[in-house]
Structures are given as structure tokens and as C-alpha cells.
Amino acid sequence: MLRVFGKTTNNDKIISEQEFYLEDITEDNFFNIISMICEKMNLATPIILDKHYKQFVQFNRVIFLQSEFLEEVDFRYFIVEIEKDEEKNNFFE
């Protein structure tokens, strides 16, 4: 089980944060997971590109900029990150 955090921030101040527990995050379900997190946090879904998934795999977090939302949002960054599971070294092996 993965512990995933969704956060909205302005500069270095967290505006909202919510945690989720997910079974697995793959390239195939990445869009659906981001959409679900946004829905639960009452946010519009950002434009999701291949670079976002690659960033997520490499750094265990992805950052969506304010400009990557089609609707106007009241935050600067939307961040989705996972907390490393101590039983596994890498979720994506």
C-alpha cells in the first residue's frame, strides 16, 4: 500500500493537503490517480504529460504548475508525492 500526499502551495506555504492510500501507481493508471486526487481535493484536473509521470518515477513526486490548469486556480503549485515504503527500496522496479 502506498501513502500518497496531494498538496497545494503558494510559495513555501501549504494551502491544503490530503493523504491517500493506493495499491499501485503505474503509467497506465497515472492519469486516473491524479484525476481522483484532484476530485477528492475539489480541484480541476491539470494537463498531464509524459514528463509528469517520468518526474514522478524519478523523484517520487510530481509538481504541476498553476499554468498547467485550464481553469483558474488559487495556488501556485499542486504537488503529488509518495512516502517511501520501508519494506520496498523502489516502487517502480
mmCIF file as gemmi writes it, N, C-alpha and C atoms, coordinates in Angstrom:
data_model
loop_
_atom_site.group_PDB
_atom_site.id
_atom_site.type_symbol
_atom_site.label_atom_id
_atom_site.label_alt_id
_atom_site.label_comp_id
_atom_site.label_asym_id
_atom_site.label_entity_id
_atom_site.label_seq_id
_atom_site.pdbx_PDB_ins_code
_atom_site.Cartn_x
_atom_site.Cartn_y
_atom_site.Cartn_z
_atom_site.occupancy
_atom_site.B_iso_or_equiv
_atom_site.pdbx_formal_charge
_atom_site.auth_seq_id
_atom_site.auth_asym_id
_atom_site.pdbx_PDB_model_num
ATOM 1 N N . MET Axp A 1 ? 0.847 -1.176 0 1 0 ? 1 A 1
ATOM 2 C CA . MET Axp A 1 ? 0 0 0 1 0 ? 1 A 1
ATOM 3 C C . MET Axp A 1 ? 0.892 1.239 0 1 0 ? 1 A 1
ATOM 4 N N . LEU Axp A 2 ? 0.579 2.179 -0.854 1 0 ? 2 A 1
ATOM 5 C CA . LEU Axp A 2 ? 1.351 3.418 -0.963 1 0 ? 2 A 1
ATOM 6 C C . LEU Axp A 2 ? 0.627 4.546 -0.233 1 0 ? 2 A 1
ATOM 7 N N . ARG Axp A 3 ? 1.379 5.353 0.46 1 0 ? 3 A 1
ATOM 8 C CA . ARG Axp A 3 ? 0.838 6.549 1.11 1 0 ? 3 A 1
ATOM 9 C C . ARG Axp A 3 ? 1.169 7.723 0.194 1 0 ? 3 A 1
ATOM 10 N N . VAL Axp A 4 ? 0.138 8.372 -0.325 1 0 ? 4 A 1
ATOM 11 C CA . VAL Axp A 4 ? 0.295 9.444 -1.306 1 0 ? 4 A 1
ATOM 12 C C . VAL Axp A 4 ? -0.278 10.734 -0.727 1 0 ? 4 A 1
ATOM 13 N N . PHE Axp A 5 ? 0.451 11.824 -0.922 1 0 ? 5 A 1
ATOM 14 C CA . PHE Axp A 5 ? 0.005 13.128 -0.448 1 0 ? 5 A 1
ATOM 15 C C . PHE Axp A 5 ? -0.276 14.044 -1.634 1 0 ? 5 A 1
ATOM 16 N N . GLY Axp A 6 ? -1.364 14.752 -1.575 1 0 ? 6 A 1
ATOM 17 C CA . GLY Axp A 6 ? -1.658 15.814 -2.526 1 0 ? 6 A 1
ATOM 18 C C . GLY Axp A 6 ? -1.603 17.131 -1.78 1 0 ? 6 A 1
ATOM 19 N N . LYS Axp A 7 ? -0.886 18.119 -2.329 1 0 ? 7 A 1
ATOM 20 C CA . LYS Axp A 7 ? -0.725 19.411 -1.658 1 0 ? 7 A 1
ATOM 21 C C . LYS Axp A 7 ? -0.901 20.539 -2.66 1 0 ? 7 A 1
ATOM 22 N N . THR Axp A 8 ? -1.491 21.624 -2.211 1 0 ? 8 A 1
ATOM 23 C CA . THR Axp A 8 ? -1.471 22.856 -2.984 1 0 ? 8 A 1
ATOM 24 C C . THR Axp A 8 ? -0.669 23.867 -2.17 1 0 ? 8 A 1
ATOM 25 N N . THR Axp A 9 ? 0.188 24.627 -2.858 1 0 ? 9 A 1
ATOM 26 C CA . THR Axp A 9 ? 1.055 25.571 -2.161 1 0 ? 9 A 1
ATOM 27 C C . THR Axp A 9 ? 1.116 26.917 -2.889 1 0 ? 9 A 1
ATOM 28 N N . ASN Axp A 10 ? 1.399 27.934 -2.133 1 0 ? 10 A 1
ATOM 29 C CA . ASN Axp A 10 ? 1.758 29.258 -2.644 1 0 ? 10 A 1
ATOM 30 C C . ASN Axp A 10 ? 3.12 29.563 -2.054 1 0 ? 10 A 1
ATOM 31 N N . ASN Axp A 11 ? 4.088 29.739 -2.924 1 0 ? 11 A 1
ATOM 32 C CA . ASN Axp A 11 ? 5.462 29.922 -2.49 1 0 ? 11 A 1
ATOM 33 C C . ASN Axp A 11 ? 5.847 28.75 -1.595 1 0 ? 11 A 1
ATOM 34 N N . ASP Axp A 12 ? 6.158 28.953 -0.345 1 0 ? 12 A 1
ATOM 35 C CA . ASP Axp A 12 ? 6.543 27.853 0.535 1 0 ? 12 A 1
ATOM 36 C C . ASP Axp A 12 ? 5.465 27.52 1.564 1 0 ? 12 A 1
ATOM 37 N N . LYS Axp A 13 ? 4.271 28.047 1.383 1 0 ? 13 A 1
ATOM 38 C CA . LYS Axp A 13 ? 3.196 27.846 2.345 1 0 ? 13 A 1
ATOM 39 C C . LYS Axp A 13 ? 2.182 26.844 1.801 1 0 ? 13 A 1
ATOM 40 N N . ILE Axp A 14 ? 1.91 25.782 2.57 1 0 ? 14 A 1
ATOM 41 C CA . ILE Axp A 14 ? 0.923 24.784 2.164 1 0 ? 14 A 1
ATOM 42 C C . ILE Axp A 14 ? -0.47 25.353 2.396 1 0 ? 14 A 1
ATOM 43 N N . ILE Axp A 15 ? -1.288 25.334 1.341 1 0 ? 15 A 1
ATOM 44 C CA . ILE Axp A 15 ? -2.662 25.82 1.434 1 0 ? 15 A 1
ATOM 45 C C . ILE Axp A 15 ? -3.587 24.686 1.851 1 0 ? 15 A 1
ATOM 46 N N . SER Axp A 16 ? -3.446 23.552 1.177 1 0 ? 16 A 1
ATOM 47 C CA . SER Axp A 16 ? -4.249 22.38 1.54 1 0 ? 16 A 1
ATOM 48 C C . SER Axp A 16 ? -3.416 21.133 1.317 1 0 ? 16 A 1
ATOM 49 N N . GLU Axp A 17 ? -3.741 20.107 2.09 1 0 ? 17 A 1
ATOM 50 C CA . GLU Axp A 17 ? -3.017 18.844 1.986 1 0 ? 17 A 1
ATOM 51 C C . GLU Axp A 17 ? -3.981 17.723 2.346 1 0 ? 17 A 1
ATOM 52 N N . GLN Axp A 18 ? -3.858 16.63 1.612 1 0 ? 18 A 1
ATOM 53 C CA . GLN Axp A 18 ? -4.692 15.464 1.891 1 0 ? 18 A 1
ATOM 54 C C . GLN Axp A 18 ? -3.874 14.214 1.601 1 0 ? 18 A 1
ATOM 55 N N . GLU Axp A 19 ? -4.096 13.168 2.384 1 0 ? 19 A 1
ATOM 56 C CA . GLU Axp A 19 ? -3.358 11.926 2.141 1 0 ? 19 A 1
ATOM 57 C C . GLU Axp A 19 ? -4.303 10.853 1.63 1 0 ? 19 A 1
ATOM 58 N N . PHE Axp A 20 ? -3.736 9.964 0.811 1 0 ? 20 A 1
ATOM 59 C CA . PHE Axp A 20 ? -4.469 8.878 0.181 1 0 ? 20 A 1
ATOM 60 C C . PHE Axp A 20 ? -3.653 7.603 0.313 1 0 ? 20 A 1
ATOM 61 N N . TYR Axp A 21 ? -4.338 6.475 0.299 1 0 ? 21 A 1
ATOM 62 C CA . TYR Axp A 21 ? -3.672 5.178 0.304 1 0 ? 21 A 1
ATOM 63 C C . TYR Axp A 21 ? -4.062 4.451 -0.974 1 0 ? 21 A 1
ATOM 64 N N . LEU Axp A 22 ? -3.071 4.08 -1.764 1 0 ? 22 A 1
ATOM 65 C CA . LEU Axp A 22 ? -3.295 3.462 -3.066 1 0 ? 22 A 1
ATOM 66 C C . LEU Axp A 22 ? -2.528 2.156 -3.158 1 0 ? 22 A 1
ATOM 67 N N . GLU Axp A 23 ? -3.048 1.254 -3.961 1 0 ? 23 A 1
ATOM 68 C CA . GLU Axp A 23 ? -2.391 -0.043 -4.158 1 0 ? 23 A 1
ATOM 69 C C . GLU Axp A 23 ? -1.123 0.094 -5.002 1 0 ? 23 A 1
ATOM 70 N N . ASP Axp A 24 ? -1.245 0.743 -6.157 1 0 ? 24 A 1
ATOM 71 C CA . ASP Axp A 24 ? -0.119 0.814 -7.077 1 0 ? 24 A 1
ATOM 72 C C . ASP Axp A 24 ? -0.308 1.996 -8.017 1 0 ? 24 A 1
ATOM 73 N N . ILE Axp A 25 ? 0.776 2.577 -8.446 1 0 ? 25 A 1
ATOM 74 C CA . ILE Axp A 25 ? 0.732 3.66 -9.432 1 0 ? 25 A 1
ATOM 75 C C . ILE Axp A 25 ? 1.604 3.231 -10.603 1 0 ? 25 A 1
ATOM 76 N N . THR Axp A 26 ? 0.967 3.119 -11.764 1 0 ? 26 A 1
ATOM 77 C CA . THR Axp A 26 ? 1.681 2.744 -12.98 1 0 ? 26 A 1
ATOM 78 C C . THR Axp A 26 ? 1.436 3.807 -14.031 1 0 ? 26 A 1
ATOM 79 N N . GLU Axp A 27 ? 2.155 3.705 -15.116 1 0 ? 27 A 1
ATOM 80 C CA . GLU Axp A 27 ? 1.95 4.661 -16.206 1 0 ? 27 A 1
ATOM 81 C C . GLU Axp A 27 ? 0.531 4.571 -16.747 1 0 ? 27 A 1
ATOM 82 N N . ASP Axp A 28 ? -0.034 3.363 -16.742 1 0 ? 28 A 1
ATOM 83 C CA . ASP Axp A 28 ? -1.394 3.167 -17.26 1 0 ? 28 A 1
ATOM 84 C C . ASP Axp A 28 ? -2.464 3.812 -16.391 1 0 ? 28 A 1
ATOM 85 N N . ASN Axp A 29 ? -2.269 3.851 -15.079 1 0 ? 29 A 1
ATOM 86 C CA . ASN Axp A 29 ? -3.308 4.424 -14.223 1 0 ? 29 A 1
ATOM 87 C C . ASN Axp A 29 ? -2.934 5.793 -13.641 1 0 ? 29 A 1
ATOM 88 N N . PHE Axp A 30 ? -1.814 6.35 -14.06 1 0 ? 30 A 1
ATOM 89 C CA . PHE Axp A 30 ? -1.331 7.623 -13.521 1 0 ? 30 A 1
ATOM 90 C C . PHE Axp A 30 ? -2.357 8.743 -13.718 1 0 ? 30 A 1
ATOM 91 N N . PHE Axp A 31 ? -2.908 8.864 -14.925 1 0 ? 31 A 1
ATOM 92 C CA . PHE Axp A 31 ? -3.901 9.913 -15.207 1 0 ? 31 A 1
ATOM 93 C C . PHE Axp A 31 ? -5.111 9.753 -14.292 1 0 ? 31 A 1
ATOM 94 N N . ASN Axp A 32 ? -5.615 8.531 -14.149 1 0 ? 32 A 1
ATOM 95 C CA . ASN Axp A 32 ? -6.793 8.295 -13.32 1 0 ? 32 A 1
ATOM 96 C C . ASN Axp A 32 ? -6.518 8.608 -11.849 1 0 ? 32 A 1
ATOM 97 N N . ILE Axp A 33 ? -5.329 8.298 -11.39 1 0 ? 33 A 1
ATOM 98 C CA . ILE Axp A 33 ? -4.983 8.579 -9.99 1 0 ? 33 A 1
ATOM 99 C C . ILE Axp A 33 ? -4.895 10.083 -9.745 1 0 ? 33 A 1
ATOM 100 N N . ILE Axp A 34 ? -4.235 10.802 -10.637 1 0 ? 34 A 1
ATOM 101 C CA . ILE Axp A 34 ? -4.147 12.267 -10.49 1 0 ? 34 A 1
ATOM 102 C C . ILE Axp A 34 ? -5.546 12.875 -10.541 1 0 ? 34 A 1
ATOM 103 N N . SER Axp A 35 ? -6.378 12.397 -11.449 1 0 ? 35 A 1
ATOM 104 C CA . SER Axp A 35 ? -7.76 12.887 -11.555 1 0 ? 35 A 1
ATOM 105 C C . SER Axp A 35 ? -8.541 12.617 -10.274 1 0 ? 35 A 1
ATOM 106 N N . MET Axp A 36 ? -8.387 11.421 -9.707 1 0 ? 36 A 1
ATOM 107 C CA . MET Axp A 36 ? -9.084 11.061 -8.479 1 0 ? 36 A 1
ATOM 108 C C . MET Axp A 36 ? -8.619 11.938 -7.313 1 0 ? 36 A 1
ATOM 109 N N . ILE Axp A 37 ? -7.315 12.17 -7.216 1 0 ? 37 A 1
ATOM 110 C CA . ILE Axp A 37 ? -6.792 13.027 -6.154 1 0 ? 37 A 1
ATOM 111 C C . ILE Axp A 37 ? -7.343 14.44 -6.297 1 0 ? 37 A 1
ATOM 112 N N . CYS Axp A 38 ? -7.358 14.951 -7.515 1 0 ? 38 A 1
ATOM 113 C CA . CYS Axp A 38 ? -7.895 16.292 -7.75 1 0 ? 38 A 1
ATOM 114 C C . CYS Axp A 38 ? -9.379 16.365 -7.388 1 0 ? 38 A 1
ATOM 115 N N . GLU Axp A 39 ? -10.12 15.34 -7.762 1 0 ? 39 A 1
ATOM 116 C CA . GLU Axp A 39 ? -11.553 15.31 -7.449 1 0 ? 39 A 1
ATOM 117 C C . GLU Axp A 39 ? -11.779 15.314 -5.939 1 0 ? 39 A 1
ATOM 118 N N . LYS Axp A 40 ? -11.023 14.495 -5.214 1 0 ? 40 A 1
ATOM 119 C CA . LYS Axp A 40 ? -11.164 14.425 -3.754 1 0 ? 40 A 1
ATOM 120 C C . LYS Axp A 40 ? -10.751 15.732 -3.078 1 0 ? 40 A 1
ATOM 121 N N . MET Axp A 41 ? -9.809 16.458 -3.715 1 0 ? 41 A 1
ATOM 122 C CA . MET Axp A 41 ? -9.355 17.731 -3.155 1 0 ? 41 A 1
ATOM 123 C C . MET Axp A 41 ? -10.144 18.911 -3.717 1 0 ? 41 A 1
ATOM 124 N N . ASN Axp A 42 ? -11.161 18.616 -4.525 1 0 ? 42 A 1
ATOM 125 C CA . ASN Axp A 42 ? -12.013 19.631 -5.132 1 0 ? 42 A 1
ATOM 126 C C . ASN Axp A 42 ? -11.215 20.594 -6.019 1 0 ? 42 A 1
ATOM 127 N N . LEU Axp A 43 ? -10.341 20 -6.862 1 0 ? 43 A 1
ATOM 128 C CA . LEU Axp A 43 ? -9.51 20.771 -7.789 1 0 ? 43 A 1
ATOM 129 C C . LEU Axp A 43 ? -9.83 20.356 -9.218 1 0 ? 43 A 1
ATOM 130 N N . ALA Axp A 44 ? -9.571 21.24 -10.142 1 0 ? 44 A 1
ATOM 131 C CA . ALA Axp A 44 ? -9.637 20.871 -11.552 1 0 ? 44 A 1
ATOM 132 C C . ALA Axp A 44 ? -8.459 19.941 -11.849 1 0 ? 44 A 1
ATOM 133 N N . THR Axp A 45 ? -8.61 19.079 -12.838 1 0 ? 45 A 1
ATOM 134 C CA . THR Axp A 45 ? -7.516 18.19 -13.23 1 0 ? 45 A 1
ATOM 135 C C . THR Axp A 45 ? -6.553 18.958 -14.134 1 0 ? 45 A 1
ATOM 136 N N . PRO Axp A 46 ? -5.261 18.914 -13.84 1 0 ? 46 A 1
ATOM 137 C CA . PRO Axp A 46 ? -4.283 19.623 -14.673 1 0 ? 46 A 1
ATOM 138 C C . PRO Axp A 46 ? -4.035 18.882 -15.985 1 0 ? 46 A 1
ATOM 139 N N . ILE Axp A 47 ? -3.335 19.534 -16.865 1 0 ? 47 A 1
ATOM 140 C CA . ILE Axp A 47 ? -2.868 18.883 -18.084 1 0 ? 47 A 1
ATOM 141 C C . ILE Axp A 47 ? -1.745 17.934 -17.665 1 0 ? 47 A 1
ATOM 142 N N . ILE Axp A 48 ? -1.892 16.655 -18.025 1 0 ? 48 A 1
ATOM 143 C CA . ILE Axp A 48 ? -0.931 15.643 -17.601 1 0 ? 48 A 1
ATOM 144 C C . ILE Axp A 48 ? -0.154 15.159 -18.817 1 0 ? 48 A 1
ATOM 145 N N . LEU Axp A 49 ? 1.157 15.322 -18.758 1 0 ? 49 A 1
ATOM 146 C CA . LEU Axp A 49 ? 2.035 14.943 -19.857 1 0 ? 49 A 1
ATOM 147 C C . LEU Axp A 49 ? 2.939 13.789 -19.436 1 0 ? 49 A 1
ATOM 148 N N . ASP Axp A 50 ? 3.623 13.202 -20.413 1 0 ? 50 A 1
ATOM 149 C CA . ASP Axp A 50 ? 4.56 12.115 -20.124 1 0 ? 50 A 1
ATOM 150 C C . ASP Axp A 50 ? 5.643 12.557 -19.143 1 0 ? 50 A 1
ATOM 151 N N . LYS Axp A 51 ? 6.057 13.807 -19.242 1 0 ? 51 A 1
ATOM 152 C CA . LYS Axp A 51 ? 7.113 14.307 -18.349 1 0 ? 51 A 1
ATOM 153 C C . LYS Axp A 51 ? 6.685 14.253 -16.888 1 0 ? 51 A 1
ATOM 154 N N . HIS Axp A 52 ? 5.391 14.378 -16.621 1 0 ? 52 A 1
ATOM 155 C CA . HIS Axp A 52 ? 4.912 14.321 -15.247 1 0 ? 52 A 1
ATOM 156 C C . HIS Axp A 52 ? 5.101 12.923 -14.66 1 0 ? 52 A 1
ATOM 157 N N . TYR Axp A 53 ? 4.785 11.901 -15.445 1 0 ? 53 A 1
ATOM 158 C CA . TYR Axp A 53 ? 4.976 10.539 -14.943 1 0 ? 53 A 1
ATOM 159 C C . TYR Axp A 53 ? 6.464 10.245 -14.756 1 0 ? 53 A 1
ATOM 160 N N . LYS Axp A 54 ? 7.286 10.685 -15.694 1 0 ? 54 A 1
ATOM 161 C CA . LYS Axp A 54 ? 8.731 10.462 -15.571 1 0 ? 54 A 1
ATOM 162 C C . LYS Axp A 54 ? 9.293 11.152 -14.329 1 0 ? 54 A 1
ATOM 163 N N . GLN Axp A 55 ? 8.822 12.357 -14.06 1 0 ? 55 A 1
ATOM 164 C CA . GLN Axp A 55 ? 9.239 13.081 -12.857 1 0 ? 55 A 1
ATOM 165 C C . GLN Axp A 55 ? 8.785 12.327 -11.606 1 0 ? 55 A 1
ATOM 166 N N . PHE Axp A 56 ? 7.578 11.795 -11.647 1 0 ? 56 A 1
ATOM 167 C CA . PHE Axp A 56 ? 7.043 11.044 -10.513 1 0 ? 56 A 1
ATOM 168 C C . PHE Axp A 56 ? 7.881 9.798 -10.23 1 0 ? 56 A 1
ATOM 169 N N . VAL Axp A 57 ? 8.248 9.076 -11.269 1 0 ? 57 A 1
ATOM 170 C CA . VAL Axp A 57 ? 9.056 7.861 -11.112 1 0 ? 57 A 1
ATOM 171 C C . VAL Axp A 57 ? 10.446 8.202 -10.589 1 0 ? 57 A 1
ATOM 172 N N . GLN Axp A 58 ? 11.043 9.244 -11.14 1 0 ? 58 A 1
ATOM 173 C CA . GLN Axp A 58 ? 12.421 9.59 -10.773 1 0 ? 58 A 1
ATOM 174 C C . GLN Axp A 58 ? 12.533 10.171 -9.362 1 0 ? 58 A 1
ATOM 175 N N . PHE Axp A 59 ? 11.588 11.014 -8.985 1 0 ? 59 A 1
ATOM 176 C CA . PHE Axp A 59 ? 11.71 11.747 -7.727 1 0 ? 59 A 1
ATOM 177 C C . PHE Axp A 59 ? 10.659 11.386 -6.674 1 0 ? 59 A 1
ATOM 178 N N . ASN Axp A 60 ? 9.745 10.462 -6.986 1 0 ? 60 A 1
ATOM 179 C CA . ASN Axp A 60 ? 8.637 10.095 -6.095 1 0 ? 60 A 1
ATOM 180 C C . ASN Axp A 60 ? 7.72 11.279 -5.796 1 0 ? 60 A 1
ATOM 181 N N . ARG Axp A 61 ? 7.711 12.231 -6.69 1 0 ? 61 A 1
ATOM 182 C CA . ARG Axp A 61 ? 6.804 13.374 -6.585 1 0 ? 61 A 1
ATOM 183 C C . ARG Axp A 61 ? 6.671 14.034 -7.945 1 0 ? 61 A 1
ATOM 184 N N . VAL Axp A 62 ? 5.558 14.695 -8.145 1 0 ? 62 A 1
ATOM 185 C CA . VAL Axp A 62 ? 5.332 15.44 -9.374 1 0 ? 62 A 1
ATOM 186 C C . VAL Axp A 62 ? 4.757 16.797 -8.988 1 0 ? 62 A 1
ATOM 187 N N . ILE Axp A 63 ? 5.19 17.813 -9.698 1 0 ? 63 A 1
ATOM 188 C CA . ILE Axp A 63 ? 4.728 19.172 -9.422 1 0 ? 63 A 1
ATOM 189 C C . ILE Axp A 63 ? 4.018 19.701 -10.655 1 0 ? 63 A 1
ATOM 190 N N . PHE Axp A 64 ? 2.771 20.121 -10.459 1 0 ? 64 A 1
ATOM 191 C CA . PHE Axp A 64 ? 2.003 20.756 -11.526 1 0 ? 64 A 1
ATOM 192 C C . PHE Axp A 64 ? 1.977 22.257 -11.252 1 0 ? 64 A 1
ATOM 193 N N . LEU Axp A 65 ? 2.33 23.026 -12.263 1 0 ? 65 A 1
ATOM 194 C CA . LEU Axp A 65 ? 2.346 24.479 -12.138 1 0 ? 65 A 1
ATOM 195 C C . LEU Axp A 65 ? 0.946 25.043 -12.319 1 0 ? 65 A 1
ATOM 196 N N . GLN Axp A 66 ? 0.738 26.237 -11.826 1 0 ? 66 A 1
ATOM 197 C CA . GLN Axp A 66 ? -0.534 26.933 -11.971 1 0 ? 66 A 1
ATOM 198 C C . GLN Axp A 66 ? -0.934 27.024 -13.447 1 0 ? 66 A 1
ATOM 199 N N . SER Axp A 67 ? 0.036 27.217 -14.324 1 0 ? 67 A 1
ATOM 200 C CA . SER Axp A 67 ? -0.23 27.357 -15.753 1 0 ? 67 A 1
ATOM 201 C C . SER Axp A 67 ? -0.646 26.048 -16.418 1 0 ? 67 A 1
ATOM 202 N N . GLU Axp A 68 ? -0.514 24.913 -15.729 1 0 ? 68 A 1
ATOM 203 C CA . GLU Axp A 68 ? -0.892 23.622 -16.296 1 0 ? 68 A 1
ATOM 204 C C . GLU Axp A 68 ? -2.351 23.258 -16.002 1 0 ? 68 A 1
ATOM 205 N N . PHE Axp A 69 ? -3.093 24.193 -15.438 1 0 ? 69 A 1
ATOM 206 C CA . PHE Axp A 69 ? -4.52 24.024 -15.207 1 0 ? 69 A 1
ATOM 207 C C . PHE Axp A 69 ? -5.275 24.897 -16.2 1 0 ? 69 A 1
ATOM 208 N N . LEU Axp A 70 ? -6.305 24.343 -16.798 1 0 ? 70 A 1
ATOM 209 C CA . LEU Axp A 70 ? -7.096 25.12 -17.751 1 0 ? 70 A 1
ATOM 210 C C . LEU Axp A 70 ? -8.005 26.114 -17.047 1 0 ? 70 A 1
ATOM 211 N N . GLU Axp A 71 ? -8.433 25.76 -15.847 1 0 ? 71 A 1
ATOM 212 C CA . GLU Axp A 71 ? -9.253 26.652 -15.046 1 0 ? 71 A 1
ATOM 213 C C . GLU Axp A 71 ? -8.361 27.488 -14.133 1 0 ? 71 A 1
ATOM 214 N N . GLU Axp A 72 ? -8.854 28.625 -13.714 1 0 ? 72 A 1
ATOM 215 C CA . GLU Axp A 72 ? -8.093 29.467 -12.801 1 0 ? 72 A 1
ATOM 216 C C . GLU Axp A 72 ? -8.046 28.808 -11.423 1 0 ? 72 A 1
ATOM 217 N N . VAL Axp A 73 ? -6.867 28.76 -10.832 1 0 ? 73 A 1
ATOM 218 C CA . VAL Axp A 73 ? -6.699 28.167 -9.503 1 0 ? 73 A 1
ATOM 219 C C . VAL Axp A 73 ? -6.065 29.2 -8.572 1 0 ? 73 A 1
ATOM 220 N N . ASP Axp A 74 ? -6.275 29.008 -7.269 1 0 ? 74 A 1
ATOM 221 C CA . ASP Axp A 74 ? -5.788 29.984 -6.288 1 0 ? 74 A 1
ATOM 222 C C . ASP Axp A 74 ? -4.519 29.524 -5.582 1 0 ? 74 A 1
ATOM 223 N N . PHE Axp A 75 ? -3.717 28.727 -6.264 1 0 ? 75 A 1
ATOM 224 C CA . PHE Axp A 75 ? -2.453 28.265 -5.711 1 0 ? 75 A 1
ATOM 225 C C . PHE Axp A 75 ? -1.405 28.289 -6.809 1 0 ? 75 A 1
ATOM 226 N N . ARG Axp A 76 ? -0.151 28.181 -6.41 1 0 ? 76 A 1
ATOM 227 C CA . ARG Axp A 76 ? 0.943 28.237 -7.372 1 0 ? 76 A 1
ATOM 228 C C . ARG Axp A 76 ? 1.383 26.852 -7.844 1 0 ? 76 A 1
ATOM 229 N N . TYR Axp A 77 ? 1.399 25.891 -6.925 1 0 ? 77 A 1
ATOM 230 C CA . TYR Axp A 77 ? 1.832 24.53 -7.254 1 0 ? 77 A 1
ATOM 231 C C . TYR Axp A 77 ? 0.859 23.504 -6.69 1 0 ? 77 A 1
ATOM 232 N N . PHE Axp A 78 ? 0.664 22.436 -7.441 1 0 ? 78 A 1
ATOM 233 C CA . PHE Axp A 78 ? -0.054 21.259 -6.965 1 0 ? 78 A 1
ATOM 234 C C . PHE Axp A 78 ? 0.969 20.135 -6.975 1 0 ? 78 A 1
ATOM 235 N N . ILE Axp A 79 ? 1.211 19.55 -5.819 1 0 ? 79 A 1
ATOM 236 C CA . ILE Axp A 79 ? 2.265 18.544 -5.663 1 0 ? 79 A 1
ATOM 237 C C . ILE Axp A 79 ? 1.635 17.226 -5.244 1 0 ? 79 A 1
ATOM 238 N N . VAL Axp A 80 ? 2.03 16.163 -5.929 1 0 ? 80 A 1
ATOM 239 C CA . VAL Axp A 80 ? 1.624 14.813 -5.544 1 0 ? 80 A 1
ATOM 240 C C . VAL Axp A 80 ? 2.906 14.047 -5.26 1 0 ? 80 A 1
ATOM 241 N N . GLU Axp A 81 ? 3.005 13.482 -4.051 1 0 ? 81 A 1
ATOM 242 C CA . GLU Axp A 81 ? 4.211 12.744 -3.707 1 0 ? 81 A 1
ATOM 243 C C . GLU Axp A 81 ? 3.855 11.499 -2.908 1 0 ? 81 A 1
ATOM 244 N N . ILE Axp A 82 ? 4.727 10.505 -3.01 1 0 ? 82 A 1
ATOM 245 C CA . ILE Axp A 82 ? 4.52 9.275 -2.251 1 0 ? 82 A 1
ATOM 246 C C . ILE Axp A 82 ? 5.549 9.193 -1.144 1 0 ? 82 A 1
ATOM 247 N N . GLU Axp A 83 ? 5.135 8.578 -0.064 1 0 ? 83 A 1
ATOM 248 C CA . GLU Axp A 83 ? 6.053 8.316 1.033 1 0 ? 83 A 1
ATOM 249 C C . GLU Axp A 83 ? 6.634 6.938 0.793 1 0 ? 83 A 1
ATOM 250 N N . LYS Axp A 84 ? 7.925 6.835 0.839 1 0 ? 84 A 1
ATOM 251 C CA . LYS Axp A 84 ? 8.591 5.552 0.586 1 0 ? 84 A 1
ATOM 252 C C . LYS Axp A 84 ? 8.176 4.521 1.628 1 0 ? 84 A 1
ATOM 253 N N . ASP Axp A 85 ? 7.886 3.346 1.142 1 0 ? 85 A 1
ATOM 254 C CA . ASP Axp A 85 ? 7.576 2.212 1.999 1 0 ? 85 A 1
ATOM 255 C C . ASP Axp A 85 ? 8.903 1.6 2.439 1 0 ? 85 A 1
ATOM 256 N N . GLU Axp A 86 ? 9.092 1.422 3.714 1 0 ? 86 A 1
ATOM 257 C CA . GLU Axp A 86 ? 10.362 0.913 4.214 1 0 ? 86 A 1
ATOM 258 C C . GLU Axp A 86 ? 10.603 -0.54 3.82 1 0 ? 86 A 1
ATOM 259 N N . GLU Axp A 87 ? 9.539 -1.274 3.459 1 0 ? 87 A 1
ATOM 260 C CA . GLU Axp A 87 ? 9.714 -2.668 3.061 1 0 ? 87 A 1
ATOM 261 C C . GLU Axp A 87 ? 10.232 -2.807 1.639 1 0 ? 87 A 1
ATOM 262 N N . LYS Axp A 88 ? 10.037 -1.767 0.836 1 0 ? 88 A 1
ATOM 263 C CA . LYS Axp A 88 ? 10.48 -1.81 -0.566 1 0 ? 88 A 1
ATOM 264 C C . LYS Axp A 88 ? 11.505 -0.716 -0.791 1 0 ? 88 A 1
ATOM 265 N N . ASN Axp A 89 ? 12.509 -0.986 -1.607 1 0 ? 89 A 1
ATOM 266 C CA . ASN Axp A 89 ? 13.505 0.018 -1.934 1 0 ? 89 A 1
ATOM 267 C C . ASN Axp A 89 ? 13.026 0.952 -3.029 1 0 ? 89 A 1
ATOM 268 N N . ASN Axp A 90 ? 12.31 0.406 -3.994 1 0 ? 90 A 1
ATOM 269 C CA . ASN Axp A 90 ? 11.836 1.197 -5.123 1 0 ? 90 A 1
ATOM 270 C C . ASN Axp A 90 ? 10.498 0.644 -5.577 1 0 ? 90 A 1
ATOM 271 N N . PHE Axp A 91 ? 9.489 1.488 -5.657 1 0 ? 91 A 1
ATOM 272 C CA . PHE Axp A 91 ? 8.158 1.063 -6.052 1 0 ? 91 A 1
ATOM 273 C C . PHE Axp A 91 ? 8.085 0.672 -7.519 1 0 ? 91 A 1
ATOM 274 N N . PHE Axp A 92 ? 9.019 1.13 -8.311 1 0 ? 92 A 1
ATOM 275 C CA . PHE Axp A 92 ? 8.903 1 -9.764 1 0 ? 92 A 1
ATOM 276 C C . PHE Axp A 92 ? 9.842 -0.044 -10.347 1 0 ? 92 A 1
ATOM 277 N N . GLU Axp A 93 ? 10.351 -0.941 -9.562 1 0 ? 93 A 1
ATOM 278 C CA . GLU Axp A 93 ? 11.239 -1.991 -10.065 1 0 ? 93 A 1
ATOM 279 C C . GLU Axp A 93 ? 10.433 -3.089 -10.711 1 0 ? 93 A 1
